């Protein structure tokens, strides 16, 4: 079985516009998170789990030695990923969900821009 990182790399090679594809992933998770705040606790838990998976993936990609981003961008994204994951480690009632949505939105907009 291929690792998630290998699948991601293959998908990136196949995509004509990788930034647009990456932005779509962020937007899908954002939509799920934003709508889950109006629904059940189970849906919120699923949305937060998907958000965690997204940011764990970002952290893994920016710490990959084969990453093509500049070192300063890699370090900034690494710090941001760690901050998001630290927020997600808090009990659900204590998480700043508006901040989580805002940070993820800014990354999506940056990829779209």
mmCIF file of the C-alpha atoms, coordinates in Angstrom:
data_MODEL
# 
_entry.id   MODEL 
# 
loop_
_atom_site.group_PDB 
_atom_site.id 
_atom_site.type_symbol 
_atom_site.label_atom_id 
_atom_site.label_alt_id 
_atom_site.label_comp_id 
_atom_site.label_asym_id 
_atom_site.label_entity_id 
_atom_site.label_seq_id 
_atom_site.pdbx_PDB_ins_code 
_atom_site.Cartn_x 
_atom_site.Cartn_y 
_atom_site.Cartn_z 
_atom_site.occupancy 
_atom_site.B_iso_or_equiv 
_atom_site.pdbx_formal_charge 
_atom_site.auth_seq_id 
_atom_site.auth_comp_id 
_atom_site.auth_asym_id 
_atom_site.auth_atom_id 
_atom_site.pdbx_PDB_model_num 
ATOM 1   C CA . UNK A 1 1   ? 0.000   0.000  0.000   1.00 0.00 ? 1   UNK A CA 1 
ATOM 2   C CA . UNK A 1 2   ? 1.293   3.458  -0.895  1.00 0.00 ? 2   UNK A CA 1 
ATOM 3   C CA . UNK A 1 3   ? 1.821   6.059  1.763   1.00 0.00 ? 3   UNK A CA 1 
ATOM 4   C CA . UNK A 1 4   ? -0.436  9.148  1.832   1.00 0.00 ? 4   UNK A CA 1 
ATOM 5   C CA . UNK A 1 5   ? 2.601   11.241 0.947   1.00 0.00 ? 5   UNK A CA 1 
ATOM 6   C CA . UNK A 1 6   ? 3.223   9.162  -2.195  1.00 0.00 ? 6   UNK A CA 1 
ATOM 7   C CA . UNK A 1 7   ? -0.434  9.437  -3.200  1.00 0.00 ? 7   UNK A CA 1 
ATOM 8   C CA . UNK A 1 8   ? -0.313  13.191 -2.691  1.00 0.00 ? 8   UNK A CA 1 
ATOM 9   C CA . UNK A 1 9   ? 2.841   13.508 -4.791  1.00 0.00 ? 9   UNK A CA 1 
ATOM 10  C CA . UNK A 1 10  ? 1.296   11.463 -7.595  1.00 0.00 ? 10  UNK A CA 1 
ATOM 11  C CA . UNK A 1 11  ? -1.854  13.575 -7.512  1.00 0.00 ? 11  UNK A CA 1 
ATOM 12  C CA . UNK A 1 12  ? 0.232   16.747 -7.665  1.00 0.00 ? 12  UNK A CA 1 
ATOM 13  C CA . UNK A 1 13  ? 1.996   15.443 -10.777 1.00 0.00 ? 13  UNK A CA 1 
ATOM 14  C CA . UNK A 1 14  ? -1.302  14.650 -12.464 1.00 0.00 ? 14  UNK A CA 1 
ATOM 15  C CA . UNK A 1 15  ? -2.980  17.957 -11.649 1.00 0.00 ? 15  UNK A CA 1 
ATOM 16  C CA . UNK A 1 16  ? -2.713  20.746 -14.176 1.00 0.00 ? 16  UNK A CA 1 
ATOM 17  C CA . UNK A 1 17  ? -2.885  23.399 -11.463 1.00 0.00 ? 17  UNK A CA 1 
ATOM 18  C CA . UNK A 1 18  ? -1.663  22.053 -8.156  1.00 0.00 ? 18  UNK A CA 1 
ATOM 19  C CA . UNK A 1 19  ? -2.349  25.237 -6.228  1.00 0.00 ? 19  UNK A CA 1 
ATOM 20  C CA . UNK A 1 20  ? -6.003  25.145 -7.280  1.00 0.00 ? 20  UNK A CA 1 
ATOM 21  C CA . UNK A 1 21  ? -6.220  21.490 -6.275  1.00 0.00 ? 21  UNK A CA 1 
ATOM 22  C CA . UNK A 1 22  ? -4.630  22.219 -2.898  1.00 0.00 ? 22  UNK A CA 1 
ATOM 23  C CA . UNK A 1 23  ? -6.971  25.170 -2.368  1.00 0.00 ? 23  UNK A CA 1 
ATOM 24  C CA . UNK A 1 24  ? -9.941  22.883 -3.063  1.00 0.00 ? 24  UNK A CA 1 
ATOM 25  C CA . UNK A 1 25  ? -8.784  20.536 -0.296  1.00 0.00 ? 25  UNK A CA 1 
ATOM 26  C CA . UNK A 1 26  ? -8.598  23.436 2.169   1.00 0.00 ? 26  UNK A CA 1 
ATOM 27  C CA . UNK A 1 27  ? -12.004 24.738 1.013   1.00 0.00 ? 27  UNK A CA 1 
ATOM 28  C CA . UNK A 1 28  ? -13.647 21.332 1.410   1.00 0.00 ? 28  UNK A CA 1 
ATOM 29  C CA . UNK A 1 29  ? -12.377 21.006 4.986   1.00 0.00 ? 29  UNK A CA 1 
ATOM 30  C CA . UNK A 1 30  ? -13.427 24.600 5.712   1.00 0.00 ? 30  UNK A CA 1 
ATOM 31  C CA . UNK A 1 31  ? -16.925 24.019 4.382   1.00 0.00 ? 31  UNK A CA 1 
ATOM 32  C CA . UNK A 1 32  ? -17.251 20.915 6.517   1.00 0.00 ? 32  UNK A CA 1 
ATOM 33  C CA . UNK A 1 33  ? -16.025 22.767 9.610   1.00 0.00 ? 33  UNK A CA 1 
ATOM 34  C CA . UNK A 1 34  ? -18.235 25.813 9.052   1.00 0.00 ? 34  UNK A CA 1 
ATOM 35  C CA . UNK A 1 35  ? -21.383 23.766 8.500   1.00 0.00 ? 35  UNK A CA 1 
ATOM 36  C CA . UNK A 1 36  ? -20.599 21.401 11.378  1.00 0.00 ? 36  UNK A CA 1 
ATOM 37  C CA . UNK A 1 37  ? -20.797 24.242 13.889  1.00 0.00 ? 37  UNK A CA 1 
ATOM 38  C CA . UNK A 1 38  ? -24.533 24.376 13.133  1.00 0.00 ? 38  UNK A CA 1 
ATOM 39  C CA . UNK A 1 39  ? -25.065 20.603 13.323  1.00 0.00 ? 39  UNK A CA 1 
ATOM 40  C CA . UNK A 1 40  ? -24.437 17.785 15.788  1.00 0.00 ? 40  UNK A CA 1 
ATOM 41  C CA . UNK A 1 41  ? -21.431 17.159 17.974  1.00 0.00 ? 41  UNK A CA 1 
ATOM 42  C CA . UNK A 1 42  ? -20.557 14.098 15.900  1.00 0.00 ? 42  UNK A CA 1 
ATOM 43  C CA . UNK A 1 43  ? -20.353 16.182 12.729  1.00 0.00 ? 43  UNK A CA 1 
ATOM 44  C CA . UNK A 1 44  ? -18.165 18.699 14.544  1.00 0.00 ? 44  UNK A CA 1 
ATOM 45  C CA . UNK A 1 45  ? -15.861 15.893 15.690  1.00 0.00 ? 45  UNK A CA 1 
ATOM 46  C CA . UNK A 1 46  ? -15.576 14.609 12.108  1.00 0.00 ? 46  UNK A CA 1 
ATOM 47  C CA . UNK A 1 47  ? -14.823 18.087 10.789  1.00 0.00 ? 47  UNK A CA 1 
ATOM 48  C CA . UNK A 1 48  ? -12.154 18.666 13.432  1.00 0.00 ? 48  UNK A CA 1 
ATOM 49  C CA . UNK A 1 49  ? -10.610 15.268 12.674  1.00 0.00 ? 49  UNK A CA 1 
ATOM 50  C CA . UNK A 1 50  ? -10.424 16.176 8.982   1.00 0.00 ? 50  UNK A CA 1 
ATOM 51  C CA . UNK A 1 51  ? -8.912  19.541 9.871   1.00 0.00 ? 51  UNK A CA 1 
ATOM 52  C CA . UNK A 1 52  ? -6.300  17.781 12.003  1.00 0.00 ? 52  UNK A CA 1 
ATOM 53  C CA . UNK A 1 53  ? -5.492  15.396 9.154   1.00 0.00 ? 53  UNK A CA 1 
ATOM 54  C CA . UNK A 1 54  ? -5.095  18.333 6.765   1.00 0.00 ? 54  UNK A CA 1 
ATOM 55  C CA . UNK A 1 55  ? -2.672  20.168 9.050   1.00 0.00 ? 55  UNK A CA 1 
ATOM 56  C CA . UNK A 1 56  ? -0.722  16.992 9.923   1.00 0.00 ? 56  UNK A CA 1 
ATOM 57  C CA . UNK A 1 57  ? -0.315  16.526 6.170   1.00 0.00 ? 57  UNK A CA 1 
ATOM 58  C CA . UNK A 1 58  ? 0.839   20.132 5.733   1.00 0.00 ? 58  UNK A CA 1 
ATOM 59  C CA . UNK A 1 59  ? 3.344   19.646 8.553   1.00 0.00 ? 59  UNK A CA 1 
ATOM 60  C CA . UNK A 1 60  ? 4.619   16.444 6.971   1.00 0.00 ? 60  UNK A CA 1 
ATOM 61  C CA . UNK A 1 61  ? 4.995   18.063 3.574   1.00 0.00 ? 61  UNK A CA 1 
ATOM 62  C CA . UNK A 1 62  ? 6.827   21.168 4.759   1.00 0.00 ? 62  UNK A CA 1 
ATOM 63  C CA . UNK A 1 63  ? 9.270   19.095 6.824   1.00 0.00 ? 63  UNK A CA 1 
ATOM 64  C CA . UNK A 1 64  ? 9.965   16.740 3.909   1.00 0.00 ? 64  UNK A CA 1 
ATOM 65  C CA . UNK A 1 65  ? 13.612  17.177 2.814   1.00 0.00 ? 65  UNK A CA 1 
ATOM 66  C CA . UNK A 1 66  ? 12.499  17.095 -0.842  1.00 0.00 ? 66  UNK A CA 1 
ATOM 67  C CA . UNK A 1 67  ? 10.158  20.053 -0.391  1.00 0.00 ? 67  UNK A CA 1 
ATOM 68  C CA . UNK A 1 68  ? 10.714  22.711 -3.073  1.00 0.00 ? 68  UNK A CA 1 
ATOM 69  C CA . UNK A 1 69  ? 9.572   25.704 -1.001  1.00 0.00 ? 69  UNK A CA 1 
ATOM 70  C CA . UNK A 1 70  ? 12.085  28.205 0.320   1.00 0.00 ? 70  UNK A CA 1 
ATOM 71  C CA . UNK A 1 71  ? 13.405  27.470 3.792   1.00 0.00 ? 71  UNK A CA 1 
ATOM 72  C CA . UNK A 1 72  ? 11.691  30.553 5.263   1.00 0.00 ? 72  UNK A CA 1 
ATOM 73  C CA . UNK A 1 73  ? 8.303   29.520 3.838   1.00 0.00 ? 73  UNK A CA 1 
ATOM 74  C CA . UNK A 1 74  ? 8.815   25.978 5.068   1.00 0.00 ? 74  UNK A CA 1 
ATOM 75  C CA . UNK A 1 75  ? 9.627   27.188 8.585   1.00 0.00 ? 75  UNK A CA 1 
ATOM 76  C CA . UNK A 1 76  ? 6.654   29.571 8.647   1.00 0.00 ? 76  UNK A CA 1 
ATOM 77  C CA . UNK A 1 77  ? 4.256   26.835 7.535   1.00 0.00 ? 77  UNK A CA 1 
ATOM 78  C CA . UNK A 1 78  ? 5.811   24.433 10.026  1.00 0.00 ? 78  UNK A CA 1 
ATOM 79  C CA . UNK A 1 79  ? 5.228   26.895 12.887  1.00 0.00 ? 79  UNK A CA 1 
ATOM 80  C CA . UNK A 1 80  ? 1.679   27.597 11.700  1.00 0.00 ? 80  UNK A CA 1 
ATOM 81  C CA . UNK A 1 81  ? 0.924   23.884 11.429  1.00 0.00 ? 81  UNK A CA 1 
ATOM 82  C CA . UNK A 1 82  ? 2.220   23.292 14.935  1.00 0.00 ? 82  UNK A CA 1 
ATOM 83  C CA . UNK A 1 83  ? 0.104   26.172 16.283  1.00 0.00 ? 83  UNK A CA 1 
ATOM 84  C CA . UNK A 1 84  ? -3.032  24.794 14.619  1.00 0.00 ? 84  UNK A CA 1 
ATOM 85  C CA . UNK A 1 85  ? -2.327  21.294 15.901  1.00 0.00 ? 85  UNK A CA 1 
ATOM 86  C CA . UNK A 1 86  ? -1.720  22.657 19.424  1.00 0.00 ? 86  UNK A CA 1 
ATOM 87  C CA . UNK A 1 87  ? -5.111  24.372 19.258  1.00 0.00 ? 87  UNK A CA 1 
ATOM 88  C CA . UNK A 1 88  ? -6.699  21.122 18.071  1.00 0.00 ? 88  UNK A CA 1 
ATOM 89  C CA . UNK A 1 89  ? -5.104  19.314 21.029  1.00 0.00 ? 89  UNK A CA 1 
ATOM 90  C CA . UNK A 1 90  ? -7.218  21.389 23.416  1.00 0.00 ? 90  UNK A CA 1 
ATOM 91  C CA . UNK A 1 91  ? -10.583 20.032 24.550  1.00 0.00 ? 91  UNK A CA 1 
ATOM 92  C CA . UNK A 1 92  ? -13.229 20.830 21.914  1.00 0.00 ? 92  UNK A CA 1 
ATOM 93  C CA . UNK A 1 93  ? -14.997 23.311 24.174  1.00 0.00 ? 93  UNK A CA 1 
ATOM 94  C CA . UNK A 1 94  ? -11.788 25.329 24.601  1.00 0.00 ? 94  UNK A CA 1 
ATOM 95  C CA . UNK A 1 95  ? -10.750 25.419 20.936  1.00 0.00 ? 95  UNK A CA 1 
ATOM 96  C CA . UNK A 1 96  ? -10.867 28.757 19.169  1.00 0.00 ? 96  UNK A CA 1 
ATOM 97  C CA . UNK A 1 97  ? -12.806 27.508 16.152  1.00 0.00 ? 97  UNK A CA 1 
ATOM 98  C CA . UNK A 1 98  ? -13.058 30.959 14.576  1.00 0.00 ? 98  UNK A CA 1 
ATOM 99  C CA . UNK A 1 99  ? -9.243  31.195 14.625  1.00 0.00 ? 99  UNK A CA 1 
ATOM 100 C CA . UNK A 1 100 ? -8.927  27.712 13.130  1.00 0.00 ? 100 UNK A CA 1 
ATOM 101 C CA . UNK A 1 101 ? -11.336 28.694 10.356  1.00 0.00 ? 101 UNK A CA 1 
ATOM 102 C CA . UNK A 1 102 ? -9.556  32.019 9.770   1.00 0.00 ? 102 UNK A CA 1 
ATOM 103 C CA . UNK A 1 103 ? -6.084  30.481 9.499   1.00 0.00 ? 103 UNK A CA 1 
ATOM 104 C CA . UNK A 1 104 ? -7.266  27.745 7.163   1.00 0.00 ? 104 UNK A CA 1 
ATOM 105 C CA . UNK A 1 105 ? -9.181  30.300 5.069   1.00 0.00 ? 105 UNK A CA 1 
ATOM 106 C CA . UNK A 1 106 ? -6.077  32.447 4.696   1.00 0.00 ? 106 UNK A CA 1 
ATOM 107 C CA . UNK A 1 107 ? -4.059  29.493 3.428   1.00 0.00 ? 107 UNK A CA 1 
ATOM 108 C CA . UNK A 1 108 ? -6.814  28.595 0.945   1.00 0.00 ? 108 UNK A CA 1 
ATOM 109 C CA . UNK A 1 109 ? -6.974  32.197 -0.279  1.00 0.00 ? 109 UNK A CA 1 
ATOM 110 C CA . UNK A 1 110 ? -3.187  32.292 -0.617  1.00 0.00 ? 110 UNK A CA 1 
ATOM 111 C CA . UNK A 1 111 ? -3.278  29.181 -2.765  1.00 0.00 ? 111 UNK A CA 1 
ATOM 112 C CA . UNK A 1 112 ? -6.071  30.647 -4.898  1.00 0.00 ? 112 UNK A CA 1 
ATOM 113 C CA . UNK A 1 113 ? -4.461  34.073 -5.183  1.00 0.00 ? 113 UNK A CA 1 
# 
